[in-house]
Amino acid sequence: MIILGIILLAVGFVTGISILWTIGIVLAVIGVVLWILGSLGHAVAGRRHYW
């Protein structure tokens, strides 16, 4: 999810499409939050680890 967010950020920046930029930011932030929760040992969506 983090990688997809970064890709969308890059494509949105290069092409100037603001919706891709916004979706990329949202996906990257959600991915980072899920990664942090998973690394702290919290179950995320029924899984013990989220990579």
PEWOUR-V631189 format. One line per field, one symbol per residue. ss: DSSP state (a for helix, b for strand, c for the rest). phi: phi as a letter, one per 40 degrees, with the letter a starting at -180 (. if undefined). burial: I if it has 24 or more other ideal C-beta (glycine too) atoms within 12 Angstrom, else O. A space follows every 50 residues. Layout:
ss->???
phi->???
burial->???
This chain:
ss->caaaaaaaaaaaaaaccaaaaaaaaaaaaaaaaaaaaaaccccbccbccc c
phi->.ccccccccccccccgccccccccccccccccccccccccgccbfgbcbb b
burial->IIOOIOOIIOOOOOOOOOOOOOOIOOIIOOIOOIOOOOOOOOOOOOOOOO O
